[in-house]
Amino acid sequence: MVDVVRYEESHRKIWDKAVAAAKNGHFLVNRAYMDYHQQRFIDHSLMFYVNGHLTAILPANLVGDRLCSHGGLTFGGLLFDAKQTVGGIIEIFDALVAYCRDREIERILYKAMPHIYAETPAQEDLYALFRHNAVLVRRDVSSTIDQTNRVAYSKGTKYNISKARKQRLVVTQNQDMTEFWALLGRVLSARHGVIPVHSLEEISSLAAGFPENIALYEAREASGKLLAGAVLYINRHVVHTQYLANSERGRAVGALDFLIGELIERFSERRFFDFGISTEQEGRVLNTGLARHKEGFGARAVVHDFYDIRV
């Protein structure tokens, strides 16, 4: 028997403990991270108990008659520990669907956790989705380096790194996001007509709250001039480039490629170095130039899947 409980603030410690114990846990699902933008979403996260023991959690929000996992996160399906079996996860999905049906929630949008974030195989949920006739409605493509089995850099990437190395650039970590955020804003506005998802205040607060997980690294000239920067999200064995930006001068001398190359080496003990997605229009369009740049470092495809379940 699976009991489904809607998350409340009083469950915060229990929730975070479950995230830490999950074989596919991610700091993004800690309540301190999820709740920074809680005013934008109607939280409807769920906790699944078997015989009185919390066995799985689902970060989620409600949009009309649809339960989404979770609109404020890039990914984040069911989180569960290594003791869970495929039969147990099927029972949890059965309970999830019954819970939604009882509350006249007609559909579930499920964002599966990419496999690289699991410490041991954790695709029991994909089989349970199949059993419930879930339909794949979106597939984004990310680019990831497996540090244990690297693919060689492209000639163009090697050239840019060599060119930047001659400039004697300095790579350092910086806790103050202010200058980089201004550069990032200018680059995103000029090249894509958008602004960063996080404000300076939000990212600074999150970095202060998660100092082991969120870090800014910069490439500067010897004079101190900022050329390029990267905000990393670091989770267990995965390093993810959440934000990257290169100045005009940086592009001319290959500063961003140099910075990325340095970070790949600095974090070589982590299994995966992930660049994030290169797809647009809900996965239907590939930004080939962006993907090619990431692939120049030896990164290869990892998919982010979205499923729709009609309850």
C-alpha positions as CSV (number, residue, x, y, z in Angstrom):
1,M,0.0,0.0,0.0
2,V,1.4,3.4,-1.1
3,D,0.2,6.5,0.7
4,V,0.6,9.8,-1.2
5,V,1.1,13.0,0.8
6,R,1.3,16.5,-0.5
7,Y,4.4,18.4,0.6
8,E,4.0,21.1,3.2
9,E,6.5,23.4,4.8
10,S,6.6,21.2,7.9
11,H,8.0,18.4,5.8
12,R,11.1,20.4,4.7
13,K,13.7,18.4,6.8
14,I,12.2,15.1,5.8
15,W,12.1,16.1,2.1
16,D,15.8,17.3,2.1
17,K,16.8,14.1,3.8
18,A,15.1,12.1,1.1
19,V,16.9,14.2,-1.6
20,A,20.3,13.4,0.1
21,A,19.5,9.7,0.2
22,A,18.2,9.3,-3.3
23,K,20.5,7.6,-5.9
24,N,19.4,10.3,-8.4
25,G,19.3,13.2,-5.9
26,H,20.2,16.7,-7.0
27,F,20.7,19.9,-5.0
28,L,18.2,21.7,-7.3
29,V,15.5,19.7,-5.5
30,N,16.5,20.9,-2.0
31,R,13.7,23.1,-0.7
32,A,16.0,26.0,-0.2
33,Y,16.7,26.0,-4.0
34,M,13.1,25.1,-5.1
35,D,11.5,27.7,-2.9
36,Y,13.5,30.7,-4.0
37,H,10.9,31.2,-6.8
38,Q,7.9,29.7,-5.0
39,Q,5.8,32.7,-5.7
40,R,5.8,31.8,-9.4
41,F,4.4,28.3,-9.0
42,I,1.6,26.5,-7.2
43,D,3.7,23.9,-5.5
44,H,2.2,20.4,-5.5
45,S,5.2,18.3,-4.7
46,L,4.4,14.7,-3.5
47,M,5.8,12.3,-1.0
48,F,5.2,8.5,-1.3
49,Y,5.1,6.4,1.8
50,V,5.1,2.6,1.9
51,N,4.3,1.0,5.3
52,G,4.9,4.3,6.9
53,H,8.4,4.8,5.4
54,L,9.1,7.6,2.9
55,T,10.3,5.8,-0.3
56,A,10.1,8.4,-3.0
57,I,9.4,12.1,-3.7
58,L,8.3,14.1,-6.7
59,P,9.0,17.8,-7.1
60,A,5.9,19.2,-8.8
61,N,3.6,22.1,-9.4
62,L,0.0,22.5,-10.5
63,V,-1.0,24.3,-13.7
64,G,-4.8,24.1,-14.2
65,D,-5.7,20.5,-14.5
66,R,-2.0,19.4,-15.1
67,L,0.6,18.2,-12.6
68,C,4.0,19.2,-13.8
69,S,7.3,17.9,-12.5
70,H,8.5,20.8,-11.7
71,G,8.0,23.9,-13.9
72,G,10.8,25.7,-12.2
73,L,13.4,23.0,-12.8
74,T,15.1,21.9,-16.0
75,F,14.5,18.3,-15.0
76,G,13.4,16.4,-11.9
77,G,11.1,13.3,-12.0
78,L,10.8,10.8,-9.2
79,L,13.7,10.7,-6.7
80,F,14.2,7.4,-4.9
81,D,17.0,5.4,-3.2
82,A,19.0,2.4,-4.3
83,K,16.7,0.0,-2.4
84,Q,13.8,0.7,-4.7
85,T,12.9,-2.0,-7.2
86,V,11.1,-1.7,-10.5
87,G,8.1,-3.4,-9.0
88,G,8.1,-0.8,-6.2
89,I,8.3,2.1,-8.6
90,I,5.4,0.7,-10.6
91,E,3.3,0.7,-7.5
92,I,4.3,4.3,-6.8
93,F,3.3,5.3,-10.3
94,D,0.0,3.5,-9.9
95,A,-0.6,5.5,-6.7
96,L,0.4,8.7,-8.4
97,V,-2.1,8.2,-11.2
98,A,-4.8,7.3,-8.7
99,Y,-4.0,10.4,-6.6
100,C,-4.4,12.6,-9.6
101,R,-7.6,10.9,-10.8
102,D,-9.2,11.4,-7.3
103,R,-8.4,15.1,-7.5
104,E,-9.6,15.6,-11.1
105,I,-6.0,16.3,-12.3
106,E,-6.3,15.1,-15.9
107,R,-2.7,15.0,-17.0
108,I,0.8,14.6,-15.7
109,L,3.9,16.3,-17.4
110,Y,6.9,14.2,-16.3
111,K,10.4,15.5,-16.8
112,A,12.7,12.4,-16.5
113,M,16.0,12.8,-14.7
114,P,18.9,12.4,-17.3
115,H,20.7,9.2,-16.6
116,I,24.1,10.9,-15.9
117,Y,22.7,12.3,-12.6
118,A,22.1,8.8,-11.1
119,E,24.8,7.2,-9.0
120,T,23.5,3.7,-10.0
121,P,21.0,2.7,-12.7
122,A,17.7,4.5,-12.0
123,Q,15.4,4.2,-15.0
124,E,12.7,2.2,-13.2
125,D,10.5,5.3,-13.8
126,L,10.8,5.0,-17.5
127,Y,9.4,1.5,-17.5
128,A,6.5,2.7,-15.2
129,L,5.8,5.5,-17.6
130,F,5.5,3.0,-20.5
131,R,3.1,0.9,-18.4
132,H,0.9,4.0,-18.1
133,N,1.0,4.7,-21.8
134,A,3.0,7.9,-21.4
135,V,3.7,9.8,-24.6
136,L,7.1,11.4,-25.3
137,V,6.2,15.0,-26.0
138,R,9.6,16.7,-25.9
139,R,13.2,15.7,-26.1
140,D,16.0,18.1,-25.6
141,V,19.6,17.3,-26.4
142,S,22.4,18.1,-24.0
143,S,26.2,17.7,-24.6
144,T,28.2,15.9,-22.0
145,I,31.8,14.8,-21.6
146,D,32.4,11.4,-19.9
147,Q,35.7,12.1,-18.1
148,T,36.5,8.4,-17.9
149,N,36.3,8.0,-21.7
150,R,37.1,11.3,-23.3
151,V,36.8,12.1,-27.0
152,A,39.6,14.3,-28.4
153,Y,39.1,18.1,-28.8
154,S,38.5,19.3,-32.3
155,K,41.2,21.2,-34.2
156,G,39.3,24.4,-33.9
157,T,39.0,24.0,-30.1
158,K,42.7,23.2,-29.8
159,Y,43.5,26.3,-31.8
160,N,41.4,28.6,-29.7
161,I,42.9,27.3,-26.5
162,S,46.4,27.6,-27.8
163,K,45.7,31.2,-29.0
164,A,44.4,32.1,-25.5
165,R,47.3,30.5,-23.7
166,K,49.7,32.9,-25.4
167,Q,47.8,35.8,-23.8
168,R,48.7,34.4,-20.3
169,L,45.1,34.5,-19.1
170,V,44.4,33.9,-15.4
171,V,41.5,31.6,-14.3
172,T,40.2,32.2,-10.8
173,Q,37.1,31.6,-8.8
174,N,35.1,34.7,-7.9
175,Q,32.4,34.9,-5.2
176,D,31.2,38.3,-6.5
177,M,28.9,37.7,-9.5
178,T,28.3,41.4,-10.2
179,E,30.8,42.0,-13.1
180,F,30.1,38.7,-14.8
181,W,26.4,39.1,-14.5
182,A,26.6,42.5,-16.3
183,L,28.7,40.8,-19.1
184,L,26.2,37.9,-19.3
185,G,23.3,40.3,-19.6
186,R,24.9,42.2,-22.4
187,V,25.8,39.0,-24.3
188,L,22.4,37.4,-24.0
189,S,20.6,40.6,-24.9
190,A,22.8,41.3,-28.0
191,R,23.0,37.7,-29.3
192,H,19.6,36.2,-28.3
193,G,17.4,39.1,-27.2
194,V,16.9,37.5,-23.7
195,I,18.0,38.1,-20.1
196,P,19.4,35.5,-17.6
197,V,16.8,33.3,-16.0
198,H,18.1,34.3,-12.6
199,S,18.5,37.9,-11.5
200,L,21.9,38.9,-9.9
201,E,20.2,39.0,-6.5
202,E,18.8,35.5,-7.0
203,I,22.0,33.8,-8.3
204,S,24.0,35.5,-5.6
205,S,21.7,34.3,-2.9
206,L,21.6,30.8,-4.3
207,A,25.4,30.7,-4.5
208,A,25.7,31.8,-0.9
209,G,23.2,29.1,0.2
210,F,24.9,26.4,-1.8
211,P,28.6,27.3,-1.8
212,E,29.7,23.7,-2.6
213,N,27.3,23.5,-5.6
214,I,27.3,26.9,-7.3
215,A,30.6,28.5,-8.4
216,L,31.7,31.3,-10.7
217,Y,35.0,30.9,-12.6
218,E,36.4,33.7,-14.7
219,A,39.2,34.2,-17.3
220,R,40.9,37.6,-17.0
221,E,43.9,39.3,-18.6
222,A,46.9,40.0,-16.4
223,S,45.6,43.5,-16.1
224,G,42.5,42.2,-14.5
225,K,40.1,42.8,-17.4
226,L,37.3,40.2,-17.4
227,L,37.1,38.3,-20.7
228,A,34.9,35.2,-20.0
229,G,33.1,33.5,-17.2
230,A,31.3,30.3,-16.3
231,V,28.8,29.6,-13.5
232,L,29.0,26.0,-12.6
233,Y,26.3,23.8,-11.0
234,I,28.2,21.0,-9.2
235,N,26.2,17.9,-8.1
236,R,27.9,14.8,-6.8
237,H,29.7,13.5,-10.0
238,V,28.3,16.0,-12.5
239,V,29.6,19.5,-13.3
240,H,27.2,21.5,-15.4
241,T,27.8,24.9,-17.1
242,Q,24.7,26.8,-16.1
243,Y,25.9,30.1,-17.6
244,L,28.7,30.9,-20.0
245,A,29.6,34.3,-21.4
246,N,32.5,35.7,-23.6
247,S,33.3,39.4,-24.2
248,E,34.2,40.7,-27.6
249,R,37.9,40.7,-26.6
250,G,37.4,37.2,-25.2
251,R,36.0,35.9,-28.5
252,A,39.0,37.4,-30.3
253,V,41.5,35.6,-28.2
254,G,39.7,32.3,-27.4
255,A,39.1,33.1,-23.7
256,L,35.9,31.1,-23.2
257,D,37.4,27.9,-24.8
258,F,40.5,28.4,-22.7
259,L,38.4,28.7,-19.5
260,I,36.2,25.7,-20.4
261,G,39.4,23.6,-21.0
262,E,40.8,24.6,-17.7
263,L,37.6,23.7,-15.9
264,I,37.3,20.3,-17.6
265,E,40.8,19.6,-16.2
266,R,40.1,21.0,-12.7
267,F,37.0,18.9,-12.3
268,S,38.4,15.8,-14.0
269,E,37.6,13.7,-10.9
270,R,33.9,14.2,-11.5
271,R,32.6,11.7,-14.0
272,F,30.6,14.0,-16.2
273,F,31.1,17.6,-17.5
274,D,27.8,18.7,-18.9
275,F,27.2,21.8,-21.1
276,G,23.4,21.7,-21.1
277,I,20.9,21.7,-24.0
278,S,21.3,23.1,-27.5
279,T,17.7,22.7,-28.6
280,E,14.9,25.2,-29.1
281,Q,11.2,25.2,-29.7
282,E,10.6,22.3,-27.2
283,G,13.3,20.2,-28.7
284,R,12.2,20.4,-32.4
285,V,15.1,22.6,-33.5
286,L,18.8,22.0,-32.9
287,N,21.1,25.0,-32.6
288,T,23.8,23.3,-34.7
289,G,26.4,26.0,-34.0
290,L,26.0,25.8,-30.3
291,A,26.0,22.0,-30.3
292,R,29.1,22.0,-32.5
293,H,31.0,24.3,-30.1
294,K,30.3,21.9,-27.2
295,E,31.1,18.8,-29.3
296,G,34.5,20.5,-30.1
297,F,35.4,19.6,-26.5
298,G,34.5,16.0,-27.0
299,A,31.0,16.3,-25.5
300,R,28.3,13.9,-26.9
301,A,24.5,13.7,-26.7
302,V,22.5,13.0,-23.5
303,V,18.7,13.5,-23.8
304,H,16.3,15.3,-21.5
305,D,12.9,13.6,-22.0
306,F,9.4,15.0,-21.2
307,Y,6.4,12.6,-21.0
308,D,2.7,13.3,-20.9
309,I,0.4,10.9,-19.0
310,R,-3.4,11.2,-19.5
311,V,-5.0,10.3,-16.2
